[in-house]
């Protein structure tokens, strides 16, 4: 993150002022569907609920109100989008709504993902959610996959002015991307290196929307007792929250500009 946030010029945006407020994502909420989050990590606020950075969430894997991460992937993704501590994410002052839809092995059921998208959509106004980040997927498609089971929920969120950002996948395919990134109304994200070349592992094709840094990204990881632990990971999973953070910055700018 020390490299990649600069690469996408987010650090320049952080110093811009509108209505005497820095553009750091303040007031925005990024909704992340993943393996959960280690909200005790000091760079992710250290707590969960009202008044915390991780303002809300739900665990659809275990059907409870505690979206605790038992894998690490979700914590890493969340840090890229919005860490604010020793390392800073793309939108460091944004809040997070975390929906655990993937288990400890990283498996994610369609029914849980649909429920998670619907949770974010239904709570848009309550938490000012304007972007959903999904670093997950399966299968490959060369064209739009608008018959995907997740498409109706994705489309409903987009109609509600929520950008749905989804990883294109890591199959090294230059002609196909994963579902549900191939849903037409999704914003599909491929991965680039820090030298601005396409990552060798990244899927991409002519319906891919955005390419963002996703290789050798150092971000937050699992920790216990409120300490700080970091880890480097690579994948379109890491590129996706870069784009989600950018959406939060853009939404903050437009909301402050229009005063609504």
C-alpha positions in Angstrom: 0.0 0.0 0.0 2.9 2.3 0.6 3.6 2.1 -3.1 0.2 1.4 -4.7 -1.8 4.2 -3.2 0.7 6.6 -4.7 0.5 4.8 -8.0 -3.2 5.5 -8.4 -2.7 9.1 -7.3 -4.9 8.7 -4.3 -2.3 10.4 -2.1 -2.7 13.5 -4.2 -6.4 13.4 -3.7 -6.1 13.0 0.1 -4.5 16.5 0.3 -7.3 18.2 -1.7 -9.9 20.2 0.2 -13.6 20.7 -0.6 -15.7 22.7 1.9 -12.5 22.6 4.1 -12.6 18.8 4.3 -9.8 16.6 3.0 -10.8 14.0 0.4 -10.0 10.9 2.4 -13.4 9.0 2.3 -14.7 10.6 5.5 -18.5 10.0 5.8 -18.5 7.2 3.2 -19.0 3.5 3.9 -17.4 0.8 1.8 -19.3 -2.5 2.0 -16.9 -5.5 1.6 -18.1 -9.1 1.0 -15.3 -11.5 1.9 -14.1 -13.7 4.8 -14.8 -11.1 7.4 -12.4 -8.7 9.1 -10.1 -8.7 12.1 -11.6 -5.4 13.5 -9.2 -5.6 16.5 -6.3 -4.6 14.2 -5.3 -1.1 15.2 -5.1 0.1 11.6 -8.8 -1.0 11.1 -10.1 0.9 14.2 -9.7 -1.8 16.9 -13.5 -2.2 17.5 -16.8 -3.1 15.9 -20.1 -1.2 15.9 -21.3 2.3 16.4 -18.5 4.8 16.7 -15.9 2.4 15.2 -14.4 2.3 11.8 -16.0 -1.0 11.1 -19.4 0.5 11.7 -21.6 -2.6 10.9 -21.7 -6.0 9.4 -23.1 -9.5 9.5 -21.8 -13.1 9.3 -23.9 -15.1 6.8 -21.6 -18.1 7.1 -22.3 -18.6 10.8 -25.6 -16.5 10.9 -24.5 -14.1 13.6 -23.7 -10.4 14.0 -20.0 -10.8 14.4 -18.2 -10.8 11.0 -14.9 -12.0 12.4 -12.2 -13.1 9.9 -11.0 -16.7 10.3 -9.0 -16.7 7.0 -7.1 -13.4 6.6 -8.2 -12.6 3.0 -11.0 -10.2 4.1 -8.8 -8.3 6.5 -6.2 -7.8 3.8 -8.8 -6.5 1.3 -10.3 -4.2 3.9 -6.9 -2.6 4.7 -6.4 -1.9 1.0 -9.6 0.0 0.8 -9.5 1.9 4.1 -6.7 1.1 6.6 -5.7 4.1 8.7 -2.7 3.6 10.9 0.9 2.6 10.2 -0.3 2.0 6.7 -3.0 3.9 4.9 -5.5 2.6 2.4 -7.0 4.3 -0.6 -9.8 5.9 1.5 -8.3 6.0 5.0 -11.1 7.8 6.7 -13.9 5.8 5.2 -16.1 3.5 7.3 -16.5 -0.2 6.6 -19.5 -2.5 6.6 -18.2 -6.0 6.6 -20.3 -9.0 5.4 -18.7 -12.4 5.9 -19.9 -14.5 3.0 -16.8 -16.8 2.7 -15.7 -19.4 5.2 -12.3 -20.2 6.7 -11.3 -22.0 3.5 -12.4 -19.1 1.3 -15.5 -20.9 -0.1 -18.4 -18.6 -0.7 -22.0 -19.8 -1.2 -24.1 -17.9 -3.8 -27.0 -17.6 -1.3 -24.7 -15.9 1.2 -23.3 -13.5 -1.4 -26.8 -12.6 -2.5 -27.8 -12.0 1.1 -24.7 -9.8 1.6 -25.3 -7.7 -1.5 -28.9 -7.2 -0.4 -27.7 -6.2 3.1 -25.5 -3.5 1.7 -28.3 -2.3 -0.7 -30.9 -2.3 2.0 -28.7 -0.3 4.4 -27.4 2.2 1.8 -29.1 5.2 3.4 -28.4 4.2 7.0 -24.6 3.9 6.5 -24.1 6.0 3.3 -22.9 2.9 1.3 -22.0 3.8 -2.2 -19.8 0.9 -3.2 -19.7 -2.8 -2.7 -16.3 -4.6 -3.0 -16.3 -8.3 -3.9 -12.9 -10.1 -4.2 -14.5 -13.5 -5.1 -15.6 -15.4 -8.1 -15.6 -18.7 -10.0 -15.9 -19.9 -13.6 -14.9 -18.1 -16.7 -16.8 -16.2 -19.3 -15.8 -14.4 -22.5 -18.9 -12.3 -22.6 -21.5 -10.8 -20.2 -23.0 -13.3 -17.9 -26.3 -11.6 -17.1 -28.0 -14.9 -16.3 -25.7 -15.4 -13.3 -27.6 -16.1 -10.1 -26.0 -13.0 -8.5 -27.0 -10.6 -11.4 -30.4 -9.6 -10.0 -28.9 -8.4 -6.7 -26.0 -6.7 -8.4 -28.4 -4.9 -10.8 -30.6 -3.9 -7.9 -27.6 -2.3 -6.1 -26.5 -0.5 -9.2 -30.0 0.9 -9.7 -29.7 2.2 -6.2 -26.5 4.1 -7.2 -24.1 1.6 -5.5 -21.1 0.7 -7.6 -20.4 -3.0 -7.4 -16.7 -3.7 -7.9 -15.7 -7.3 -8.5 -12.4 -9.2 -9.1 -11.8 -10.5 -12.6 -10.0 -13.7 -11.3 -6.5 -15.2 -11.4 -6.6 -17.9 -14.1 -4.0 -16.2 -16.4 -6.7 -15.9 -19.1 -6.5 -13.0 -21.6 -9.9 -13.8 -23.1 -12.2 -14.5 -20.2 -13.0 -13.2 -16.7 -14.7 -14.8 -13.7 -18.3 -14.7 -12.7 -19.8 -12.5 -11.2 -17.4 -9.9 -12.5 -18.8 -10.7 -16.0 -22.2 -9.4 -15.0 -22.7 -6.3 -17.2 -23.6 -3.9 -14.5 -20.6 -5.0 -12.3 -17.4 -3.0 -12.5 -14.8 -5.7 -13.2 -11.2 -5.3 -12.1 -8.0 -6.8 -13.4 -4.6 -6.6 -11.8 -1.5 -4.6 -12.7 2.1 -4.7 -11.3 3.8 -1.7 -9.7 5.5 -1.2 -13.0 2.1 -0.6 -14.7 2.0 -3.8 -16.7 -0.8 -6.4 -16.5 -0.1 -9.0 -13.9 0.7 -12.4 -15.5 -1.9 -14.1 -13.3 -4.7 -11.7 -14.0 -7.8 -12.5 -16.1 -8.8 -9.8 -18.5 -10.7 -9.3 -21.8 -12.6 -6.7 -23.7 -15.4 -6.4 -21.1 -13.0 -5.7 -18.3 -13.6 -2.3 -16.9 -10.6 -1.3 -14.8 -7.0 -2.4 -14.2 -5.5 -1.5 -10.8 -2.5 -2.5 -8.7 -2.8 -6.0 -7.3 0.7 -7.5 -7.1 2.8 -7.6 -4.0 0.4 -5.5 -1.9 1.3 -5.1 1.7 -1.9 -4.7 3.8 -3.4 -5.6 7.2 -3.7 -9.2 8.2 -4.9 -11.4 11.1 -3.8 -10.3 14.5 -5.0 -11.0 18.1 -5.3 -8.6 21.0 -5.2 -5.4 19.0 -1.7 -5.5 17.6 -0.5 -4.8 14.1 0.3 -7.5 11.6 0.8 -7.1 7.8 1.3 -9.4 4.9 2.0 -9.1 1.1 -0.5 -10.8 -1.2 -1.2 -10.7 -4.9 -4.3 -11.1 -7.0 -7.2 -9.4 -8.6 -8.6 -9.6 -5.0 -6.1 -6.9 -4.1 -6.8 -4.8 -7.2 -10.5 -4.7 -6.5 -10.5 -2.8 -3.1 -8.2 -0.2 -4.7 -11.1 0.7 -7.0 -13.6 0.5 -4.2 -11.6 3.0 -2.3 -11.5 5.3 -5.3 -15.3 5.2 -5.6 -15.5 6.3 -2.0 -13.2 9.3 -2.7 -15.2 10.2 -5.8 -18.5 9.9 -3.9 -17.3 12.1 -1.1 -16.2 14.7 -3.5 -19.5 14.8 -5.3 -21.6 14.7 -2.1 -19.6 17.6 -0.7 -19.8 19.5 -4.0 -23.5 19.1 -4.3 -24.2 19.3 -0.5 -26.5 16.2 -0.7 
